[in-house]
Amino acid sequence: MTQMAIEIRRWSGKLVLFLALCWVVVLIALLSGAARGASVPPLNIALALLPGCAFVPATYFAVQLHRTADAEQIGRLWPKTVVYGIAGLVLLFGGAYAVYAGGQS
């Protein structure tokens, strides 16, 4: 594997870490709103926690991707990082749409 391929795979890991950080910001905003007295239905909290099922493993694999220099291990970690990151993003957008659609009715 060339150095360019390794760097591209590590860049995708950085992108997944950024997406996981965005999820943490959304979660903190929800919890701080609830702490200030806003009514937050339990379903909204569950929908906000759901992307964590994908973002937590994606973050773990992304960190491992950056810690290793072995090209073979990078080749094994990269698909896991990307798939979990995309799954977390889909769950985050799906949960946000569900909260939005639930508020419209």
Backbone as numpy.savetxt, mean C-alpha at the origin, in Angstrom:
# Nx Ny Nz CAx CAy CAz Cx Cy Cz
21.62 -10.36 -14.49 20.76 -9.19 -14.49 21.67 -7.96 -14.49
21.34 -7.00 -15.31 22.16 -5.80 -15.41 21.87 -4.86 -14.26
22.77 -3.92 -14.07 22.60 -2.93 -13.00 21.37 -2.06 -13.26
21.07 -1.79 -14.52 19.90 -0.98 -14.87 18.62 -1.71 -14.47
18.55 -3.02 -14.71 17.37 -3.80 -14.33 17.19 -3.82 -12.82
18.28 -3.93 -12.09 18.21 -3.91 -10.63 17.69 -2.57 -10.14
18.17 -1.49 -10.73 17.73 -0.16 -10.31 16.26 0.09 -10.64
15.79 -0.41 -11.76 14.37 -0.26 -12.12 13.51 -1.04 -11.14
13.95 -2.23 -10.77 13.18 -3.02 -9.79 13.19 -2.35 -8.43
14.29 -1.76 -8.05 14.33 -1.03 -6.78 13.47 0.23 -6.85
13.43 0.87 -8.01 12.57 2.05 -8.16 11.11 1.67 -7.98
10.71 0.52 -8.53 9.32 0.07 -8.34 9.05 -0.20 -6.86
10.06 -0.68 -6.13 9.91 -0.85 -4.68 9.71 0.47 -3.97
10.41 1.51 -4.43 10.22 2.84 -3.85 8.82 3.37 -4.14
8.30 3.08 -5.31 6.94 3.49 -5.65 5.93 2.80 -4.75
6.13 1.52 -4.49 5.24 0.78 -3.59 5.33 1.35 -2.18
6.52 1.71 -1.73 6.66 2.33 -0.40 5.92 3.66 -0.35
5.96 4.42 -1.43 5.22 5.69 -1.48 3.72 5.45 -1.39
3.22 4.45 -2.10 1.79 4.14 -2.06 1.37 3.68 -0.66
2.22 2.90 -0.01 1.91 2.47 1.36 1.91 3.67 2.30
2.79 4.62 2.09 2.80 5.83 2.90 1.53 6.65 2.68
1.05 6.70 1.45 -0.22 7.39 1.17 -1.36 6.73 1.91
-1.35 5.40 1.98 -2.39 4.70 2.72 -2.31 5.04 4.21
-1.12 5.13 4.75 -0.95 5.48 6.16 -1.48 6.90 6.41
-1.26 7.81 5.48 -1.77 9.18 5.63 -3.30 9.17 5.64
-3.91 8.39 4.76 -5.37 8.28 4.73 -5.88 7.71 6.05
-5.21 6.70 6.55 -5.60 6.08 7.81 -5.48 7.05 8.98
-4.41 7.81 9.02 -4.22 8.81 10.08 -5.29 9.90 9.98
-5.63 10.32 8.77 -6.67 11.33 8.60 -8.02 10.81 9.11
-8.33 9.57 8.82 -9.58 8.99 9.29 -9.61 8.90 10.82
-8.52 8.44 11.41 -8.48 8.29 12.86 -8.46 9.64 13.57
-7.79 10.61 13.00 -7.78 11.93 13.64 -9.15 12.60 13.53
-9.85 12.37 12.43 -11.21 12.88 12.30 -12.14 12.24 13.31
-11.96 10.95 13.53 -12.78 10.25 14.53 -12.45 10.74 15.93
-11.19 11.04 16.18 -10.79 11.53 17.51 -11.31 12.94 17.78
-11.53 13.71 16.73 -12.05 15.08 16.90 -13.57 15.12 16.98
-14.22 13.98 16.89 -15.65 13.95 17.09 -16.49 13.69 15.85
-15.87 13.49 14.71 -16.63 13.19 13.50 -17.22 11.78 13.62
-18.40 11.61 13.10 -19.00 10.27 13.16 -18.40 9.42 12.04
-17.76 8.36 12.45 -17.13 7.45 11.49 -17.76 6.08 11.69
-18.54 5.62 10.72 -19.15 4.30 10.86 -18.08 3.20 10.91
-18.37 2.13 11.62 -17.39 1.03 11.70 -17.03 0.44 10.33
-17.98 0.48 9.40 -17.68 -0.03 8.06 -16.59 0.81 7.38
-16.61 2.11 7.59 -15.57 2.97 7.01 -14.20 2.65 7.59
-14.15 2.36 8.89 -12.88 1.99 9.51 -12.38 0.67 8.94
-13.29 -0.29 8.77 -12.91 -1.58 8.19 -12.41 -1.41 6.76
-13.08 -0.56 5.99 -12.64 -0.33 4.61 -11.31 0.39 4.55
-11.01 1.20 5.56 -9.71 1.90 5.60 -8.58 0.96 6.01
-8.90 -0.03 6.83 -7.87 -0.98 7.27 -7.61 -2.08 6.25
-8.56 -2.33 5.38 -8.45 -3.42 4.41 -7.22 -3.34 3.50
-6.84 -2.18 2.96 -5.63 -2.14 2.12 -4.35 -2.52 2.85
-4.38 -2.47 4.17 -3.21 -2.88 4.94 -2.88 -4.35 4.75
-3.88 -5.16 4.41 -3.64 -6.58 4.15 -2.70 -6.78 2.95
-2.64 -5.82 2.08 -1.74 -5.90 0.93 -0.53 -4.99 1.09
-0.73 -3.81 1.69 0.38 -2.87 1.80 1.44 -3.30 2.81
1.05 -3.99 3.86 2.04 -4.44 4.85 3.02 -5.45 4.24
2.54 -6.52 3.56 3.51 -7.40 2.92 4.29 -6.72 1.79
3.63 -5.81 1.07 4.33 -5.10 -0.01 5.47 -4.28 0.55
5.24 -3.64 1.69 6.30 -2.85 2.32 7.43 -3.75 2.78
7.10 -4.89 3.35 8.13 -5.83 3.80 9.00 -6.27 2.62
8.36 -6.66 1.53 9.12 -7.11 0.36 9.91 -5.97 -0.27
9.37 -4.76 -0.26 10.09 -3.61 -0.83 11.34 -3.30 -0.01
11.24 -3.40 1.29 12.42 -3.16 2.14 13.46 -4.24 1.89
13.02 -5.50 1.79 13.96 -6.58 1.48 14.59 -6.40 0.11
13.83 -5.85 -0.82 14.34 -5.59 -2.17 15.49 -4.59 -2.13
15.40 -3.61 -1.24 16.45 -2.60 -1.14 17.64 -3.06 -0.29
17.43 -4.04 0.55 18.50 -4.48 1.44 19.45 -5.48 0.79
18.98 -6.17 -0.24 19.79 -7.23 -0.83 20.54 -6.73 -2.06
21.66 -7.38 -2.32 22.42 -7.09 -3.53 22.42 -8.29 -4.47
21.84 -9.40 -4.03 21.80 -10.62 -4.81 20.75 -10.49 -5.92
21.19 -10.62 -7.16 20.29 -10.44 -8.31 19.20 -11.51 -8.34
19.51 -12.71 -7.92 18.51 -13.78 -7.92 17.41 -13.50 -6.89
17.80 -13.03 -5.72 16.81 -12.70 -4.70 15.98 -11.49 -5.11
16.59 -10.52 -5.77 15.84 -9.37 -6.28 14.81 -9.83 -7.30
15.18 -10.79 -8.13 14.25 -11.34 -9.12 13.06 -12.05 -8.49
13.25 -12.63 -7.30 12.14 -13.29 -6.60 11.28 -12.29 -5.83
11.90 -11.25 -5.28 11.16 -10.29 -4.45 10.37 -9.28 -5.27
10.88 -8.93 -6.44 10.27 -7.88 -7.24 8.81 -8.16 -7.61
8.48 -9.35 -8.14 7.06 -9.59 -8.49 6.13 -9.54 -7.28
6.59 -10.05 -6.14 5.77 -10.01 -4.93 5.50 -8.57 -4.51
6.53 -7.75 -4.58 6.38 -6.35 -4.20 5.36 -5.65 -5.09
5.48 -5.85 -6.37 4.60 -5.17 -7.32 3.15 -5.67 -7.21
2.98 -6.97 -7.10 1.62 -7.53 -7.02 0.92 -7.07 -5.75
1.61 -7.14 -4.61 1.00 -6.68 -3.37 0.74 -5.18 -3.39
1.63 -4.42 -4.01 1.42 -2.98 -4.11 0.21 -2.63 -4.95
0.05 -3.31 -6.08 -1.12 -3.07 -6.93 -2.39 -3.50 -6.23
-2.34 -4.63 -5.53 -3.52 -5.10 -4.79 -3.90 -4.09 -3.71
-2.92 -3.53 -3.02 -3.21 -2.52 -2.01 -3.82 -1.27 -2.61
-3.32 -0.87 -3.76 -3.86 0.30 -4.44 -5.31 0.06 -4.88
-5.58 -1.11 -5.40 -6.95 -1.45 -5.81 -7.87 -1.46 -4.60
-7.41 -2.03 -3.49 -8.23 -2.06 -2.27 -8.45 -0.65 -1.72
-7.43 0.20 -1.81 -7.58 1.58 -1.33 -8.60 2.34 -2.17
-8.49 2.26 -3.49 -9.44 2.95 -4.35 -10.84 2.34 -4.25
-10.91 1.03 -4.14 -12.21 0.38 -3.98 -12.89 0.77 -2.68
-12.13 0.83 -1.61 -12.69 1.27 -0.33 -13.12 2.72 -0.36
-12.32 3.56 -0.99 -12.68 4.98 -1.10 -13.95 5.15 -1.93
-14.08 4.39 -3.00 -15.30 4.48 -3.81 -16.50 3.97 -3.04
-16.33 2.90 -2.27 -17.43 2.36 -1.48 -17.90 3.36 -0.44
-16.96 4.05 0.20 -17.33 5.08 1.18 -18.04 6.23 0.48
-17.54 6.63 -0.68 -18.16 7.71 -1.45 -19.57 7.32 -1.89
-19.72 6.14 -2.44 -21.03 5.69 -2.93 -22.00 5.52 -1.76
-21.51 5.06 -0.64 -22.37 4.91 0.53 -22.83 6.26 1.07
-22.01 7.28 0.94 -22.39 8.61 1.39 -23.38 9.30 0.47
-23.46 8.87 -0.78 -24.37 9.47 -1.75 -25.80 8.97 -1.59
-25.94 7.76 -1.02 -27.31 7.22 -0.91 -27.95 7.50 0.42
